[in-house]
């Protein structure tokens, strides 16, 4: 499954979430990770983030079972390491 | 079609992009908009953003033809006005 995770939190917590997410997903831009994971990995990521995120944070998880249903386009130059994967 | 737009740009440009995007989509969190649009509206949004965005900015467009293929989950309290739409 393909997942996109976006988060909104205070700076220090941003660093923690970034550290966890880069183990599983590609960093697209500030507070945006994406990539292909298994169902089990996805459950683990959500559990880790629930444990790691700050109280006033907000995280949105988008998942698409089959990547063929997702169209991805970009404008401008990517900071992240993502542009070659989809 | 359902679209998710995330952008990474300098502050002043962020304000401009936000102003344009809120005409068509829901604001989820900082630099993240989403919602249902027509193909024509989506083309218009991409054109407007190409004209409006700063040179060193980066925008990623995710689109899914049918919302039923997208699963959306949240952790924490949303700042935006999105939680009731999917």
Backbone of each chain as nested JSON, in Angstrom:
{
  "chains": [
    {"id": "A", "residues": [
      {"number": 1, "name": "UNK", "atoms": {"N": [0.841, -1.192, 0.0], "CA": [0.0, 0.0, 0.0], "C": [0.884, 1.253, 0.0]}},
      {"number": 2, "name": "UNK", "atoms": {"N": [0.332, 2.31, -0.611], "CA": [1.084, 3.57, -0.65], "C": [0.514, 4.507, 0.397]}},
      {"number": 3, "name": "UNK", "atoms": {"N": [1.399, 5.117, 1.157], "CA": [0.915, 6.019, 2.207], "C": [1.58, 7.389, 2.109]}},
      {"number": 4, "name": "UNK", "atoms": {"N": [0.815, 8.395, 2.53], "CA": [1.311, 9.768, 2.637], "C": [0.995, 10.196, 4.068]}},
      {"number": 5, "name": "UNK", "atoms": {"N": [2.003, 10.704, 4.76], "CA": [1.789, 11.126, 6.141], "C": [2.211, 12.596, 6.268]}},
      {"number": 6, "name": "UNK", "atoms": {"N": [1.299, 13.448, 6.756], "CA": [1.628, 14.86, 6.982], "C": [1.393, 15.176, 8.442]}},
      {"number": 7, "name": "UNK", "atoms": {"N": [2.266, 15.973, 9.014], "CA": [2.125, 16.266, 10.438], "C": [2.383, 17.733, 10.732]}},
      {"number": 8, "name": "UNK", "atoms": {"N": [1.771, 18.177, 11.811], "CA": [1.814, 19.577, 12.222], "C": [2.09, 19.549, 13.723]}},
      {"number": 9, "name": "UNK", "atoms": {"N": [3.281, 19.939, 14.119], "CA": [3.638, 19.86, 15.532], "C": [4.731, 20.86, 15.853]}},
      {"number": 10, "name": "UNK", "atoms": {"N": [5.091, 20.96, 17.137], "CA": [6.136, 21.914, 17.538], "C": [7.511, 21.394, 17.093]}},
      {"number": 11, "name": "UNK", "atoms": {"N": [8.456, 22.33, 17.027], "CA": [9.734, 22.012, 16.368], "C": [10.423, 20.756, 16.909]}},
      {"number": 12, "name": "UNK", "atoms": {"N": [10.6, 20.695, 18.228], "CA": [11.357, 19.559, 18.791], "C": [10.678, 18.234, 18.453]}},
      {"number": 13, "name": "UNK", "atoms": {"N": [9.364, 18.264, 18.491], "CA": [8.62, 17.029, 18.197], "C": [8.732, 16.673, 16.714]}},
      {"number": 14, "name": "UNK", "atoms": {"N": [8.849, 17.705, 15.878], "CA": [9.047, 17.515, 14.422], "C": [10.294, 16.667, 14.179]}},
      {"number": 15, "name": "UNK", "atoms": {"N": [11.348, 16.997, 14.921], "CA": [12.621, 16.269, 14.763], "C": [12.43, 14.801, 15.127]}},
      {"number": 16, "name": "UNK", "atoms": {"N": [11.692, 14.556, 16.208], "CA": [11.458, 13.161, 16.661], "C": [10.646, 12.385, 15.634]}},
      {"number": 17, "name": "UNK", "atoms": {"N": [9.572, 13.025, 15.134], "CA": [8.716, 12.328, 14.157], "C": [9.512, 12.043, 12.875]}},
      {"number": 18, "name": "UNK", "atoms": {"N": [10.306, 13.031, 12.467], "CA": [11.129, 12.878, 11.254], "C": [12.064, 11.67, 11.404]}},
      {"number": 19, "name": "UNK", "atoms": {"N": [12.675, 11.579, 12.569], "CA": [13.637, 10.498, 12.843], "C": [12.974, 9.115, 12.731]}},
      {"number": 20, "name": "UNK", "atoms": {"N": [11.763, 9.022, 13.216], "CA": [11.043, 7.735, 13.172], "C": [10.599, 7.424, 11.745]}},
      {"number": 21, "name": "UNK", "atoms": {"N": [10.038, 8.43, 11.076], "CA": [9.439, 8.186, 9.76], "C": [10.462, 7.833, 8.688]}},
      {"number": 22, "name": "UNK", "atoms": {"N": [11.647, 8.41, 8.803], "CA": [12.636, 8.15, 7.733], "C": [13.13, 6.708, 7.746]}},
      {"number": 23, "name": "UNK", "atoms": {"N": [12.798, 5.958, 8.799], "CA": [13.152, 4.52, 8.832], "C": [12.288, 3.737, 7.845]}},
      {"number": 24, "name": "UNK", "atoms": {"N": [11.113, 4.288, 7.527], "CA": [10.147, 3.514, 6.734], "C": [9.801, 4.19, 5.408]}},
      {"number": 25, "name": "UNK", "atoms": {"N": [9.861, 5.539, 5.389], "CA": [9.303, 6.266, 4.243], "C": [10.297, 7.288, 3.698]}},
      {"number": 26, "name": "UNK", "atoms": {"N": [9.946, 7.839, 2.519], "CA": [10.757, 8.893, 1.904], "C": [10.31, 10.252, 2.438]}},
      {"number": 27, "name": "UNK", "atoms": {"N": [11.282, 11.11, 2.656], "CA": [10.959, 12.469, 3.073], "C": [10.691, 13.296, 1.827]}},
      {"number": 28, "name": "UNK", "atoms": {"N": [9.5, 13.848, 1.694], "CA": [9.148, 14.637, 0.499], "C": [9.516, 16.087, 0.726]}},
      {"number": 29, "name": "UNK", "atoms": {"N": [9.038, 16.669, 1.811], "CA": [9.286, 18.069, 2.181], "C": [8.987, 18.184, 3.658]}},
      {"number": 30, "name": "UNK", "atoms": {"N": [9.12, 19.396, 4.189], "CA": [8.849, 19.597, 5.624], "C": [7.518, 18.977, 6.003]}},
      {"number": 31, "name": "UNK", "atoms": {"N": [7.601, 18.065, 6.957], "CA": [6.399, 17.454, 7.546], "C": [5.6, 16.599, 6.585]}},
      {"number": 32, "name": "UNK", "atoms": {"N": [6.208, 16.102, 5.547], "CA": [5.509, 15.224, 4.595], "C": [6.397, 14.043, 4.239]}},
      {"number": 33, "name": "UNK", "atoms": {"N": [5.908, 12.834, 4.572], "CA": [6.601, 11.599, 4.209], "C": [5.677, 10.742, 3.354]}},
      {"number": 34, "name": "UNK", "atoms": {"N": [6.249, 9.931, 2.527], "CA": [5.43, 9.046, 1.693], "C": [6.24, 7.839, 1.259]}},
      {"number": 35, "name": "UNK", "atoms": {"N": [5.505, 6.801, 0.767], "CA": [6.182, 5.614, 0.254], "C": [5.317, 4.383, 0.367]}},
      {"number": 36, "name": "UNK", "atoms": {"N": [5.887, 3.254, -0.037], "CA": [5.173, 1.975, -0.03], "C": [5.561, 1.185, 1.22]}},
      {"number": 37, "name": "UNK", "atoms": {"N": [4.545, 0.714, 1.914], "CA": [4.779, -0.095, 3.123], "C": [3.799, -1.265, 3.146]}},
      {"number": 38, "name": "UNK", "atoms": {"N": [4.095, -2.233, 3.973], "CA": [3.143, -3.329, 4.174], "C": [2.091, -2.898, 5.19]}},
      {"number": 39, "name": "UNK", "atoms": {"N": [1.009, -3.667, 5.279], "CA": [-0.035, -3.357, 6.251], "C": [0.544, -3.388, 7.671]}},
      {"number": 40, "name": "UNK", "atoms": {"N": [1.403, -4.362, 7.915], "CA": [1.998, -4.496, 9.256], "C": [2.9, -3.29, 9.571]}},
      {"number": 41, "name": "UNK", "atoms": {"N": [3.696, -2.872, 8.582], "CA": [4.562, -1.702, 8.798], "C": [3.724, -0.457, 9.07]}},
      {"number": 42, "name": "UNK", "atoms": {"N": [2.636, -0.343, 8.347], "CA": [1.771, 0.832, 8.491], "C": [1.18, 0.889, 9.903]}},
      {"number": 43, "name": "UNK", "atoms": {"N": [0.757, -0.262, 10.388], "CA": [0.207, -0.311, 11.752], "C": [1.29, 0.088, 12.757]}},
      {"number": 44, "name": "UNK", "atoms": {"N": [2.497, -0.383, 12.511], "CA": [3.609, -0.084, 13.426], "C": [3.929, 1.422, 13.406]}},
      {"number": 45, "name": "UNK", "atoms": {"N": [3.943, 2.006, 12.206], "CA": [4.225, 3.442, 12.069], "C": [3.185, 4.246, 12.853]}},
      {"number": 46, "name": "UNK", "atoms": {"N": [1.928, 3.89, 12.691], "CA": [0.865, 4.645, 13.385], "C": [1.0, 4.514, 14.904]}},
      {"number": 47, "name": "UNK", "atoms": {"N": [1.401, 3.316, 15.339], "CA": [1.582, 3.112, 16.788], "C": [2.749, 3.955, 17.302]}},
      {"number": 48, "name": "UNK", "atoms": {"N": [3.865, 3.918, 16.565], "CA": [5.054, 4.676, 16.98], "C": [4.732, 6.176, 17.032]}},
      {"number": 49, "name": "UNK", "atoms": {"N": [4.019, 6.669, 16.016], "CA": [3.716, 8.106, 15.976], "C": [2.759, 8.496, 17.107]}},
      {"number": 50, "name": "UNK", "atoms": {"N": [1.813, 7.604, 17.413], "CA": [0.881, 7.903, 18.52], "C": [1.66, 8.053, 19.821]}},
      {"number": 51, "name": "UNK", "atoms": {"N": [2.709, 7.224, 19.963], "CA": [3.526, 7.263, 21.174], "C": [4.479, 8.466, 21.187]}},
      {"number": 52, "name": "UNK", "atoms": {"N": [4.883, 8.889, 19.984], "CA": [5.968, 9.89, 19.873], "C": [5.459, 11.316, 19.748]}},
      {"number": 53, "name": "UNK", "atoms": {"N": [4.274, 11.476, 19.201], "CA": [3.826, 12.839, 18.864], "C": [3.49, 13.65, 20.119]}},
      {"number": 54, "name": "UNK", "atoms": {"N": [3.618, 14.99, 20.006], "CA": [3.287, 15.878, 21.117], "C": [1.776, 15.959, 21.269]}},
      {"number": 55, "name": "UNK", "atoms": {"N": [1.337, 16.363, 22.454], "CA": [-0.091, 16.369, 22.753], "C": [-0.878, 17.255, 21.79]}},
      {"number": 56, "name": "UNK", "atoms": {"N": [-0.341, 18.44, 21.472], "CA": [-1.094, 19.374, 20.625], "C": [-0.782, 19.191, 19.134]}},
      {"number": 57, "name": "UNK", "atoms": {"N": [-0.193, 18.05, 18.787], "CA": [0.172, 17.816, 17.384], "C": [-1.029, 17.285, 16.613]}},
      {"number": 58, "name": "UNK", "atoms": {"N": [-0.865, 17.269, 15.292], "CA": [-1.918, 16.721, 14.431], "C": [-1.248, 15.979, 13.284]}},
      {"number": 59, "name": "UNK", "atoms": {"N": [-1.66, 14.737, 13.047], "CA": [-1.09, 13.926, 11.98], "C": [-2.223, 13.388, 11.11]}},
      {"number": 60, "name": "UNK", "atoms": {"N": [-2.061, 13.498, 9.797], "CA": [-3.035, 12.914, 8.881], "C": [-2.373, 11.8, 8.085]}},
      {"number": 61, "name": "UNK", "atoms": {"N": [-3.058, 10.685, 8.028], "CA": [-2.572, 9.502, 7.309], "C": [-3.475, 9.254, 6.101]}},
      {"number": 62, "name": "UNK", "atoms": {"N": [-2.882, 9.262, 4.913], "CA": [-3.612, 8.908, 3.701], "C": [-3.047, 7.582, 3.198]}},
      {"number": 63, "name": "UNK", "atoms": {"N": [-3.901, 6.646, 2.896], "CA": [-3.373, 5.377, 2.357], "C": [-4.206, 4.941, 1.16]}},
      {"number": 64, "name": "UNK", "atoms": {"N": [-3.506, 4.379, 0.201], "CA": [-4.127, 3.884, -1.027], "C": [-3.62, 2.467, -1.216]}},
      {"number": 65, "name": "UNK", "atoms": {"N": [-4.565, 1.529, -1.301], "CA": [-4.137, 0.13, -1.354], "C": [-3.266, -0.154, -2.567]}},
      {"number": 66, "name": "UNK", "atoms": {"N": [-3.651, 0.423, -3.691], "CA": [-2.896, 0.144, -4.906], "C": [-2.376, 1.445, -5.523]}},
      {"number": 67, "name": "UNK", "atoms": {"N": [-1.084, 1.563, -5.685], "CA": [-0.459, 2.792, -6.191], "C": [-0.996, 3.215, -7.539]}},
      {"number": 68, "name": "UNK", "atoms": {"N": [-1.539, 2.287, -8.281], "CA": [-2.003, 2.648, -9.636], "C": [-3.174, 3.623, -9.562]}},
      {"number": 69, "name": "UNK", "atoms": {"N": [-3.841, 3.718, -8.4], "CA": [-4.969, 4.649, -8.27], "C": [-4.511, 6.055, -7.885]}},
      {"number": 70, "name": "UNK", "atoms": {"N": [-3.208, 6.218, -7.638], "CA": [-2.691, 7.514, -7.195], "C": [-1.877, 8.152, -8.311]}},
      {"number": 71, "name": "UNK", "atoms": {"N": [-2.191, 9.419, -8.602], "CA": [-1.398, 10.176, -9.572], "C": [-0.632, 11.234, -8.786]}},
      {"number": 72, "name": "UNK", "atoms": {"N": [0.64, 11.35, -9.083], "CA": [1.497, 12.256, -8.306], "C": [2.232, 13.194, -9.264]}},
      {"number": 73, "name": "UNK", "atoms": {"N": [2.144, 14.514, -9.016], "CA": [2.815, 15.483, -9.879], "C": [3.536, 16.494, -8.989]}},
      {"number": 74, "name": "UNK", "atoms": {"N": [4.518, 17.181, -9.574], "CA": [5.274, 18.157, -8.782], "C": [5.484, 19.437, -9.579]}},
      {"number": 75, "name": "UNK", "atoms": {"N": [5.585, 20.528, -8.853], "CA": [6.056, 21.793, -9.416], "C": [7.234, 22.239, -8.57]}},
      {"number": 76, "name": "UNK", "atoms": {"N": [8.26, 22.709, -9.226], "CA": [9.414, 23.213, -8.482], "C": [10.381, 22.102, -8.142]}},
      {"number": 77, "name": "UNK", "atoms": {"N": [11.442, 22.503, -7.428], "CA": [12.513, 21.552, -7.138], "C": [12.312, 20.93, -5.758]}},
      {"number": 78, "name": "UNK", "atoms": {"N": [12.309, 19.585, -5.751], "CA": [12.07, 18.863, -4.5], "C": [13.303, 18.945, -3.605]}},
      {"number": 79, "name": "UNK", "atoms": {"N": [13.075, 19.161, -2.319], "CA": [14.157, 19.094, -1.328], "C": [14.407, 17.642, -0.985]}},
      {"number": 80, "name": "UNK", "atoms": {"N": [13.308, 16.9, -0.929], "CA": [13.369, 15.536, -0.405], "C": [14.011, 14.589, -1.399]}},
      {"number": 81, "name": "UNK", "atoms": {"N": [13.898, 13.275, -1.099], "CA": [14.535, 12.251, -1.928], "C": [13.464, 11.357, -2.522]}},
      {"number": 82, "name": "UNK", "atoms": {"N": [12.499, 11.981, -3.22], "CA": [11.286, 11.24, -3.545], "C": [11.002, 11.137, -5.027]}},
      {"number": 83, "name": "UNK", "atoms": {"N": [11.51, 12.044, -5.81], "CA": [10.978, 12.23, -7.161], "C": [11.132, 10.994, -8.038]}},
      {"number": 84, "name": "UNK", "atoms": {"N": [11.973, 10.015, -7.677], "CA": [12.148, 8.883, -8.605], "C": [11.307, 7.662, -8.241]}},
      {"number": 85, "name": "UNK", "atoms": {"N": [10.406, 7.763, -7.246], "CA": [9.827, 6.482, -6.799], "C": [8.468, 6.159, -7.371]}},
      {"number": 86, "name": "UNK", "atoms": {"N": [7.719, 7.068, -7.937], "CA": [6.354, 6.694, -8.398], "C": [6.168, 6.96, -9.876]}}
    ]},
    {"id": "B", "residues": [
      {"number": 1, "name": "UNK", "atoms": {"N": [-12.819, 13.923, -8.569], "CA": [-11.54, 13.404, -8.101], "C": [-11.156, 14.068, -6.767]}},
      {"number": 2, "name": "UNK", "atoms": {"N": [-10.401, 13.266, -5.985], "CA": [-9.958, 13.807, -4.686], "C": [-8.492, 14.187, -4.812]}},
      {"number": 3, "name": "UNK", "atoms": {"N": [-8.166, 15.388, -4.32], "CA": [-6.775, 15.831, -4.429], "C": [-6.225, 16.255, -3.072]}},
      {"number": 4, "name": "UNK", "atoms": {"N": [-4.92, 16.066, -2.936], "CA": [-4.178, 16.522, -1.755], "C": [-3.009, 17.345, -2.303]}},
      {"number": 5, "name": "UNK", "atoms": {"N": [-2.865, 18.555, -1.812], "CA": [-1.778, 19.415, -2.288], "C": [-0.933, 19.84, -1.091]}},
      {"number": 6, "name": "UNK", "atoms": {"N": [0.382, 19.587, -1.179], "CA": [1.287, 20.009, -0.111], "C": [2.347, 20.917, -0.725]}},
      {"number": 7, "name": "UNK", "atoms": {"N": [2.723, 21.957, 0.002], "CA": [3.685, 22.897, -0.573], "C": [4.713, 23.333, 0.467]}},
      {"number": 8, "name": "UNK", "atoms": {"N": [5.871, 23.674, -0.059], "CA": [7.019, 24.046, 0.778], "C": [7.58, 25.32, 0.161]}},
      {"number": 9, "name": "UNK", "atoms": {"N": [7.407, 26.465, 0.812], "CA": [7.838, 27.724, 0.213], "C": [8.109, 28.753, 1.299]}},
      {"number": 10, "name": "UNK", "atoms": {"N": [8.616, 29.915, 0.916], "CA": [8.916, 30.967, 1.9], "C": [7.608, 31.58, 2.416]}},
      {"number": 11, "name": "UNK", "atoms": {"N": [7.706, 32.199, 3.597], "CA": [6.488, 32.616, 4.313], "C": [5.522, 33.436, 3.467]}},
      {"number": 12, "name": "UNK", "atoms": {"N": [6.011, 34.501, 2.849], "CA": [5.095, 35.394, 2.123], "C": [4.372, 34.651, 0.999]}},
      {"number": 13, "name": "UNK", "atoms": {"N": [5.115, 33.763, 0.361], "CA": [4.508, 33.0, -0.73], "C": [3.475, 32.017, -0.185]}},
      {"number": 14, "name": "UNK", "atoms": {"N": [3.735, 31.523, 1.023], "CA": [2.793, 30.608, 1.694], "C": [1.42, 31.28, 1.818]}},
      {"number": 15, "name": "UNK", "atoms": {"N": [1.444, 32.543, 2.192], "CA": [0.198, 33.286, 2.373], "C": [-0.557, 33.383, 1.03]}},
      {"number": 16, "name": "UNK", "atoms": {"N": [0.192, 33.628, -0.026], "CA": [-0.431, 33.755, -1.362], "C": [-1.033, 32.425, -1.811]}},
      {"number": 17, "name": "UNK", "atoms": {"N": [-0.267, 31.341, -1.63], "CA": [-0.764, 30.02, -2.057], "C": [-2.002, 29.655, -1.246]}},
      {"number": 18, "name": "UNK", "atoms": {"N": [-1.936, 29.926, 0.063], "CA": [-3.069, 29.635, 0.955], "C": [-4.325, 30.359, 0.46]}},
      {"number": 19, "name": "UNK", "atoms": {"N": [-4.162, 31.619, 0.118], "CA": [-5.287, 32.45, -0.327], "C": [-5.93, 31.869, -1.594]}},
      {"number": 20, "name": "UNK", "atoms": {"N": [-5.129, 31.371, -2.492], "CA": [-5.658, 30.801, -3.741], "C": [-6.331, 29.452, -3.459]}},
      {"number": 21, "name": "UNK", "atoms": {"N": [-5.66, 28.618, -2.697], "CA": [-6.149, 27.244, -2.505], "C": [-7.453, 27.177, -1.725]}},
      {"number": 22, "name": "UNK", "atoms": {"N": [-7.631, 28.09, -0.801], "CA": [-8.848, 28.007, 0.031], "C": [-10.107, 28.323, -0.77]}},
      {"number": 23, "name": "UNK", "atoms": {"N": [-9.953, 28.823, -1.99], "CA": [-11.117, 29.053, -2.863], "C": [-11.669, 27.714, -3.363]}},
      {"number": 24, "name": "UNK", "atoms": {"N": [-10.835, 26.678, -3.375], "CA": [-11.247, 25.415, -3.994], "C": [-11.236, 24.242, -3.02]}},
      {"number": 25, "name": "UNK", "atoms": {"N": [-10.327, 24.313, -2.026], "CA": [-10.079, 23.129, -1.208], "C": [-10.161, 23.447, 0.284]}},
      {"number": 26, "name": "UNK", "atoms": {"N": [-10.139, 22.376, 1.096], "CA": [-10.159, 22.528, 2.559], "C": [-8.722, 22.635, 3.065]}},
      {"number": 27, "name": "UNK", "atoms": {"N": [-8.532, 23.512, 4.024], "CA": [-7.223, 23.615, 4.658], "C": [-7.111, 22.544, 5.745]}},
      {"number": 28, "name": "UNK", "atoms": {"N": [-6.162, 21.666, 5.629], "CA": [-6.009, 20.597, 6.619], "C": [-5.079, 21.041, 7.736]}},
      {"number": 29, "name": "UNK", "atoms": {"N": [-3.89, 21.496, 7.376], "CA": [-2.892, 21.976, 8.318], "C": [-1.916, 22.835, 7.529]}},
      {"number": 30, "name": "UNK", "atoms": {"N": [-0.908, 23.341, 8.194], "CA": [0.077, 24.189, 7.498], "C": [0.547, 23.523, 6.216]}},
      {"number": 31, "name": "UNK", "atoms": {"N": [0.32, 24.26, 5.098], "CA": [0.837, 23.829, 3.79], "C": [0.199, 22.552, 3.267]}},
      {"number": 32, "name": "UNK", "atoms": {"N": [-0.966, 22.208, 3.751], "CA": [-1.669, 21.009, 3.235], "C": [-3.136, 21.346, 2.992]}},
      {"number": 33, "name": "UNK", "atoms": {"N": [-3.554, 21.197, 1.723], "CA": [-4.956, 21.376, 1.352], "C": [-5.472, 20.099, 0.712]}},
      {"number": 34, "name": "UNK", "atoms": {"N": [-6.754, 19.876, 0.801], "CA": [-7.327, 18.68, 0.192], "C": [-8.807, 18.89, -0.069]}},
      {"number": 35, "name": "UNK", "atoms": {"N": [-9.371, 18.004, -0.927], "CA": [-10.805, 18.075, -1.194], "C": [-11.136, 17.508, -2.561]}},
      {"number": 36, "name": "UNK", "atoms": {"N": [-12.436, 17.576, -2.876], "CA": [-12.941, 17.04, -4.141], "C": [-13.079, 18.177, -5.147]}},
      {"number": 37, "name": "UNK", "atoms": {"N": [-12.532, 17.97, -6.329], "CA": [-12.63, 18.971, -7.402], "C": [-12.899, 18.276, -8.732]}},
      {"number": 38, "name": "UNK", "atoms": {"N": [-13.329, 19.05, -9.703], "CA": [-13.493, 18.499, -11.042], "C": [-12.14, 18.508, -11.752]}},
      {"number": 39, "name": "UNK", "atoms": {"N": [-12.048, 17.816, -12.862], "CA": [-10.803, 17.787, -13.646], "C": [-10.456, 19.208, -14.093]}},
      {"number": 40, "name": "UNK", "atoms": {"N": [-11.468, 19.954, -14.506], "CA": [-11.241, 21.339, -14.966], "C": [-10.731, 22.21, -13.815]}},
      {"number": 41, "name": "UNK", "atoms": {"N": [-11.33, 22.07, -12.643], "CA": [-10.877, 22.856, -11.497], "C": [-9.434, 22.507, -11.13]}},
      {"number": 42, "name": "UNK", "atoms": {"N": [-9.135, 21.219, -11.194], "CA": [-7.781, 20.761, -10.845], "C": [-6.744, 21.374, -11.801]}},
      {"number": 43, "name": "UNK", "atoms": {"N": [-7.078, 21.405, -13.08], "CA": [-6.164, 22.006, -14.071], "C": [-5.973, 23.49, -13.758]}},
      {"number": 44, "name": "UNK", "atoms": {"N": [-7.062, 24.146, -13.376], "CA": [-7.013, 25.585, -13.069], "C": [-6.138, 25.829, -11.826]}},
      {"number": 45, "name": "UNK", "atoms": {"N": [-6.328, 25.009, -10.798], "CA": [-5.54, 25.138, -9.563], "C": [-4.048, 24.991, -9.886]}},
      {"number": 46, "name": "UNK", "atoms": {"N": [-3.72, 24.003, -10.68], "CA": [-2.294, 23.773, -10.995], "C": [-1.726, 24.959, -11.777]}},
      {"number": 47, "name": "UNK", "atoms": {"N": [-2.558, 25.512, -12.671], "CA": [-2.095, 26.677, -13.448], "C": [-1.876, 27.885, -12.531]}},
      {"number": 48, "name": "UNK", "atoms": {"N": [-2.848, 28.132, -11.65], "CA": [-2.752, 29.276, -10.733], "C": [-1.515, 29.136, -9.835]}},
      {"number": 49, "name": "UNK", "atoms": {"N": [-1.281, 27.937, -9.333], "CA": [-0.142, 27.735, -8.423], "C": [1.187, 27.885, -9.164]}},
      {"number": 50, "name": "UNK", "atoms": {"N": [1.22, 27.436, -10.411], "CA": [2.456, 27.582, -11.199], "C": [2.794, 29.065, -11.375]}},
      {"number": 51, "name": "UNK", "atoms": {"N": [1.734, 29.882, -11.531], "CA": [1.902, 31.333, -11.701], "C": [2.233, 32.027, -10.382]}},
      {"number": 52, "name": "UNK", "atoms": {"N": [1.734, 31.471, -9.283], "CA": [1.788, 32.165, -7.981], "C": [2.989, 31.754, -7.139]}},
      {"number": 53, "name": "UNK", "atoms": {"N": [3.442, 30.531, -7.325], "CA": [4.465, 30.018, -6.398], "C": [5.82, 30.711, -6.596]}},
      {"number": 54, "name": "UNK", "atoms": {"N": [6.61, 30.762, -5.524], "CA": [7.948, 31.363, -5.605], "C": [8.884, 30.425, -6.362]}},
      {"number": 55, "name": "UNK", "atoms": {"N": [9.983, 30.999, -6.856], "CA": [10.892, 30.225, -7.698], "C": [11.469, 29.012, -6.964]}},
      {"number": 56, "name": "UNK", "atoms": {"N": [11.835, 29.187, -5.69], "CA": [12.46, 28.084, -4.96], "C": [11.455, 27.217, -4.195]}},
      {"number": 57, "name": "UNK", "atoms": {"N": [10.21, 27.357, -4.571], "CA": [9.166, 26.585, -3.858], "C": [9.061, 25.179, -4.445]}},
      {"number": 58, "name": "UNK", "atoms": {"N": [8.316, 24.337, -3.709], "CA": [8.078, 22.971, -4.193], "C": [6.65, 22.595, -3.826]}},
      {"number": 59, "name": "UNK", "atoms": {"N": [5.902, 22.102, -4.811], "CA": [4.515, 21.707, -4.575], "C": [4.327, 20.279, -5.078]}},
      {"number": 60, "name": "UNK", "atoms": {"N": [3.681, 19.447, -4.264], "CA": [3.361, 18.088, -4.703], "C": [1.844, 17.94, -4.79]}},
      {"number": 61, "name": "UNK", "atoms": {"N": [1.396, 17.382, -5.89], "CA": [-0.036, 17.176, -6.147], "C": [-0.312, 15.675, -6.152]}},
      {"number": 62, "name": "UNK", "atoms": {"N": [-1.201, 15.243, -5.261], "CA": [-1.635, 13.846, -5.271], "C": [-3.101, 13.836, -5.703]}},
      {"number": 63, "name": "UNK", "atoms": {"N": [-3.448, 13.001, -6.648], "CA": [-4.876, 12.941, -7.033], "C": [-5.309, 11.487, -7.154]}},
      {"number": 64, "name": "UNK", "atoms": {"N": [-6.549, 11.27, -6.753], "CA": [-7.145, 9.937, -6.806], "C": [-8.49, 10.105, -7.478]}},
      {"number": 65, "name": "UNK", "atoms": {"N": [-8.679, 9.366, -8.553], "CA": [-9.909, 9.575, -9.339], "C": [-11.147, 9.304, -8.513]}},
      {"number": 66, "name": "UNK", "atoms": {"N": [-11.096, 8.228, -7.727], "CA": [-12.275, 7.868, -6.947], "C": [-11.927, 7.839, -5.459]}},
      {"number": 67, "name": "UNK", "atoms": {"N": [-12.637, 8.619, -4.661], "CA": [-12.34, 8.718, -3.229], "C": [-12.404, 7.386, -2.515]}},
      {"number": 68, "name": "UNK", "atoms": {"N": [-13.122, 6.462, -3.082], "CA": [-13.285, 5.179, -2.358], "C": [-11.944, 4.443, -2.246]}},
      {"number": 69, "name": "UNK", "atoms": {"N": [-10.97, 4.821, -3.088], "CA": [-9.667, 4.156, -3.029], "C": [-8.743, 4.8, -1.986]}},
      {"number": 70, "name": "UNK", "atoms": {"N": [-9.218, 5.89, -1.367], "CA": [-8.376, 6.6, -0.4], "C": [-8.903, 6.382, 1.009]}},
      {"number": 71, "name": "UNK", "atoms": {"N": [-7.992, 5.996, 1.902], "CA": [-8.357, 5.881, 3.312], "C": [-7.643, 7.005, 4.053]}},
      {"number": 72, "name": "UNK", "atoms": {"N": [-8.384, 7.696, 4.914], "CA": [-7.844, 8.866, 5.601], "C": [-8.048, 8.719, 7.101]}},
      {"number": 73, "name": "UNK", "atoms": {"N": [-6.962, 8.864, 7.863], "CA": [-7.058, 8.743, 9.323], "C": [-6.304, 9.906, 9.956]}},
      {"number": 74, "name": "UNK", "atoms": {"N": [-6.646, 10.205, 11.219], "CA": [-5.977, 11.323, 11.893], "C": [-5.589, 10.929, 13.315]}},
      {"number": 75, "name": "UNK", "atoms": {"N": [-4.534, 11.565, 13.781], "CA": [-4.18, 11.503, 15.203], "C": [-4.094, 12.943, 15.684]}},
      {"number": 76, "name": "UNK", "atoms": {"N": [-4.638, 13.223, 16.855], "CA": [-4.543, 14.569, 17.393], "C": [-5.668, 15.453, 16.901]}},
      {"number": 77, "name": "UNK", "atoms": {"N": [-5.604, 16.714, 17.346], "CA": [-6.707, 17.627, 17.033], "C": [-6.359, 18.466, 15.808]}},
      {"number": 78, "name": "UNK", "atoms": {"N": [-7.285, 18.43, 14.838], "CA": [-7.053, 19.133, 13.578], "C": [-7.209, 20.639, 13.772]}},
      {"number": 79, "name": "UNK", "atoms": {"N": [-6.334, 21.4, 13.162], "CA": [-6.483, 22.867, 13.151], "C": [-7.445, 23.259, 12.043]}},
      {"number": 80, "name": "UNK", "atoms": {"N": [-7.35, 22.501, 10.96], "CA": [-8.082, 22.87, 9.748], "C": [-9.56, 22.572, 9.881]}},
      {"number": 81, "name": "UNK", "atoms": {"N": [-10.254, 22.674, 8.727], "CA": [-11.707, 22.465, 8.712], "C": [-12.038, 21.27, 7.843]}},
      {"number": 82, "name": "UNK", "atoms": {"N": [-11.431, 20.133, 8.139], "CA": [-11.455, 19.029, 7.196], "C": [-12.119, 17.775, 7.72]}},
      {"number": 83, "name": "UNK", "atoms": {"N": [-12.114, 17.566, 9.025], "CA": [-12.375, 16.232, 9.568], "C": [-13.736, 15.673, 9.168]}},
      {"number": 84, "name": "UNK", "atoms": {"N": [-14.674, 16.462, 8.708], "CA": [-15.998, 15.889, 8.431], "C": [-16.207, 15.532, 6.96]}},
      {"number": 85, "name": "UNK", "atoms": {"N": [-15.171, 15.627, 6.109], "CA": [-15.525, 15.513, 4.687], "C": [-15.289, 14.145, 4.064]}},
      {"number": 86, "name": "UNK", "atoms": {"N": [-14.559, 13.247, 4.652], "CA": [-14.296, 11.97, 3.954], "C": [-14.743, 10.789, 4.806]}}
    ]}
  ]
}
